[in-house]
């Protein structure tokens, strides 16, 4: 009985039939796959290959940004929020320029960190807000990011960083170093840190300056090496002497620096001389990538803060002015929610500027 020819392949979504060639003209026996028409995908062994051979499409293309409809975000405040409320959400102008700018700052502050990043906060003059800057930078990063953020009090003169968060332990950096060999997991190191509500963790220094002064460059190298195994961002509050052994060790290991000054001539001069010293002693790369913070700026005053900012803008990668805030001036445990909105926004700008240097 003669066989009827099967239906021809029409190029649809089903696979093409694979006819068997019973033999060539020379009588040899072989099997040959019939190729589909040009422009159609081919499937061999369960793998689909692009017809053109030039496609770069992969499974990684299926991201939420590409394939999910964007939800309409209601405005947070202002007249846009009022219109949104008044119309029951039917009219939504979306976030305003200030809110969109804040979202951009947050996105920058969440910049990716490869491994661990160490940031030293420095000043050769006391009382300018170096510890406050370390603390608030840590709070900002920890509250926005999903990775681990820790602040280390590296001030050899009995630093106060540990008193700016709620104390969970009496352990200090000295205890951390003494038990170094017993710290294997993250759960182990948590016994030596104090964690704030923002998720920032702090390693305190000893109250007795005779103990902290005895800690030298090698000790802080060991402490930082231990923290690097468990944290993604390490913020280091340093002493006022860049020639001190502890500070020299911290600067050697720092990936970035934040130089802090108050809005005064002598403080700005000291900060500038600190950058001079760093340039002259092999740290020019830290200066180029530095962020300068002019702290506790008030609206009134004789000093032209803008000119100070211009000076450091020429020498550093970014300059941020942080306004004076009564809550921070108390020097007590910091509750971020009690800060003025303009202060929180300024520290967000500091965090975004620092994070811009993560890839530098």
N, C-alpha and C positions, 0 to 999 in steps of 0.2 A: 504494500500500500504506500502510495507516495505521501510524503509529509508536507503539510501546508507551512509556508514560511511564517515565522513569528512576527508580531507587530514591530514595526520599526521604532527605534528609540527617538523620542520627540524632544529630548533635551530638558525634560522637566526636573523635578527635585529627586525623582527616584534614580537609582544607579542604573547605568547602561548595562544591558546584558553582555556577557562575556562569551562571544562565539569561539568555538574551537576550530582552528584550522587543522584539518586532518592530514595535511602533508603538503610539502612544497612541490614545485615542478620536478625536483630531482628525486622525489620519492621519499625524502627524509620526513620523519615525524616530529613535529614540534607544536607547541601551544603558543598562540600569540593573542595578546589582549587587544581588542578593537578599541582604538582611541576615540574619545568623544569629539564632537565638533569643536572647533576653536572657540574660545570665549567661555567655556563651561569648566566648572571645577572637576577635578579628577580625584577619585577616592581609591587608594590602594592600602590594603592592610589596616583599614580602620582610620587612616590619617587623610584628611582632606588638604590638598595643596591648591594654592591659588592658580587659576588658569593662566594668568599673564606671567606668573613667576616674579612679578615685581612688587607684590603686595607686602606691606610691613605689618599688617594687622595681626594682633595676638590677643590672647585672653586677657592680657593686662589692660586692654582698651576699655573693658567694662568697669568703669568707675562711676561713683555716684554723681560726680560733677558732670559727666557726659550724658548719662542715661536717666537721671531722675529729674523730674520737674522741680524747679526751685520754689521753695515755699516763700510766700510773701511775708516779709518781716515787718511787723508793725513798728512805727517810730516809738522811741523811748520817752520823749518829752517834747515840750514846746507846742507851737500851734499845730504841728503835724499830728501830734498825739491827741490834741483836743478834737480835731476834725475826725480822726479815726474813731474816737470814743463817741462823738456826736452822731455819727452815721452808722454806728454799730459795726464798724469794720468794713462797710461797703466801699468807702473811699479811703484809700491808703496811699499816701504820698511817699511812704518809705522813710528810712532814716535820713536825717538832715546832714549837711556837710560836716558839722562837728562830730556827729556820731559815726559817720563813715570814716572820718580821719582817725577816730579812736579805734575802730575796728582794724584799720591798717596798722596802727601801732601795736595792737595786740598780736596781729599776725607776724609782725617783725620780731616781737619779743619771744615768740614761739619758734624762732629759727632753729633748725636742726643742729644738733651737736654730735659730732663723730667722736665717740669715746667719752672722754672727760675734758672739761675746760676749766682752767684755774684763773681767777680774776683777782688781782691784788688791788685793794683800795688804799691809796697812800696820801700822806700829807706830812710835811716836816714841821707843821705848826699845830699845836694842840688846840682844842676847842672850836674847830671849824666845822665839825659835823661829820667826821670821817666814820665813826662808829654808826651814826645814824644813817649815813649813806649806805654802808655795808648792810645794815639791817633792812632798810626799806628796799634796796635792790633785791635782797634775798626774798623778802615777802612778796614782791611783785612777780619775780620769776616763779616762785613756788606756787603761787595762787593761779598762775596761768598755764604752766607747763605740766606735762604728765610725768616728767622724769624727776629724779631725786636732786634736791638742792640743799647744800649744807654751807654754813658760815663758820669759819674757824677764827677764834680770837688769837691772833698772833702778836699781840701787844705785850712786850716783855715788862711793861710797867703796870702790871695788874690791870689788864683791860676790863672794861665794863660790859662787853657785848652780851655775856651770859645773863646779865641782870635786865636785859631789855626784852626777854621772853619769859614766860612762866617756867620756873625751874621744876623739872621732873626728876633730876638726879643731881647729886653733889659731885659727880665725877667731872674731871677736868682733862685737859690735854695731857697732863702729867700721868694721870691714871690710864689714859688711852695708850700712851707709849709704854707704860709698865706692863700692860696686859696684851701687848701687840701680838704675841705668838698665839694667844688664845682666841683672837678675833678672826673667825673664818667666814661666817655668813653675815648677811645684813642684819639679821636678828641679833647677832652678837654685838655689833657696833651700836645698835640703838640703845643699849644700856649706858652709853657714854654721851648721848646727845639729848638736848631739850628740844621738843617739837612744838611749834606754834600752831595756831588754828589754820594758818595758811599752808601748812605742811613744811614750812621752812624748819630745818634742824640747825642747832647751834652747838658747837663744841666750845665750852667755856675755858677761860684761863684761870690760873690760881689767883687767889686774893693776895697771897704773900709775894711781893715783888722779888724777894730773895730766891723764890723757887722759879718764877718765870724768867728772871734774869739769867738763871743758870741754864735755861734751855737755849741751845745754840743752833747754828745753821743745820747741822746734821740731824738734830732732833726734829726740826720742822720738816726737813726732807722726808724723814720716816713717817711723820704724821700725815703729810700730804700724800705720800705714796700709799698709805693705808686707806685714806679717804677715796682716792682715785679708783680703788677696786669696787666701791659700793655706791658712788655718786656720780652724776653727770655734770653738775656744776658745783665748783668750790669757790666760795667768796672768802677772801682773806683780809681781815682787819689787821693792819700793820701798826707798828710803833711810829714815833715821830723821827727816829734816827735812821736814815737810809744806810748808814755805815755800821749799824748794829748787826751782830752776827745773825740774829733771827730774821731781820728784814732782808739782809743780803741773800739768805737762803730762799726766802719767799719770792724775791724778785727773780732769782735764777730759774725758778720753776713756773713763774707766772706766764700765761699765754697772753694776757691783756692786763692793762692797768686802768684804774679810774683815779684821777687826781682831783682832790677836793680842796676848795678854798672858800673863805667867807668873802662877802662883797666889801673888802677893804684893801687899801693899797699895800699894806705890809703883808697881808695874807696872799694877795695875788703875786707880789714880788717873790715870796718864799716858794710858791707853787712854780713860778717860772724858773727859779734857780734849781728846783728839784728836777725839772725837765732838762735843764742845762747839764746837771750832773749825770743824769741817765744817758744823755747823748754822748757825753765824754767818757762813759765807762761801759760801753758795749751794749747799751740797751736802746739804741736809736729806733729799732723796730717796734719796741713797746711804746715809744713816744709817738711815732707815726700813727699807730692804731689806738691811741689813748682816747678816752672820753673825759673831758673836763667838766666838773660840776661846781657851779657857783651856788653855794648853799645859803639858805636863810635870807633871801633877798627881800627887802622891804620896799614899799612904793616910794617912801621919802628917803632922803639921804643926800650927802654931798658928792659921793663917789658916782662917777658915770659908769655904771655897771656894763652898759653896752660896749664901751671902749675896751674894758677888760675882756669881755667875751670875744671881741674882734681879735685881740692879741692871741688868745689861745685857739681861736678858730684857724689861725694861720699855722699853728704848730701841732694841733691835735686833729683827729678825725671828726670829732663832734664836740659841741659845747652845749650844756643844758643849764638853765637857771631854775633853781628850786626855791619857791617862796617860803618865807618864814611861816611856821605853823605852831600855834600855841600848844598843841598836844605833843609835838616832838620836842619842844623846848623844855618840857618837864623832865626829860631824861629818865623816865620810868618805863615800865612794861608798855610796849606800843600796841594799841588796838587800831588796826588799819581802818576800821569803819568809822573811827572818830576823826580822821583826817579831813581837812577841807577838800572838796572835789578838785580844786585847782592844784593842790599838793599831790593828790593821787595821780592826776594827769601828768604832772611834771616827772614823777618817778616812773611812770609808764614810758615817758619819752627817754629817760635814762636807760631803762631796760631795753628798749627798742634799739637805741644807739649802741649799747654794748653788744646786743645780739647780732647786729649788722657785722660785727667783727669776728663772729665765730668761724667764718670761712676765710678770714684774712691770713 
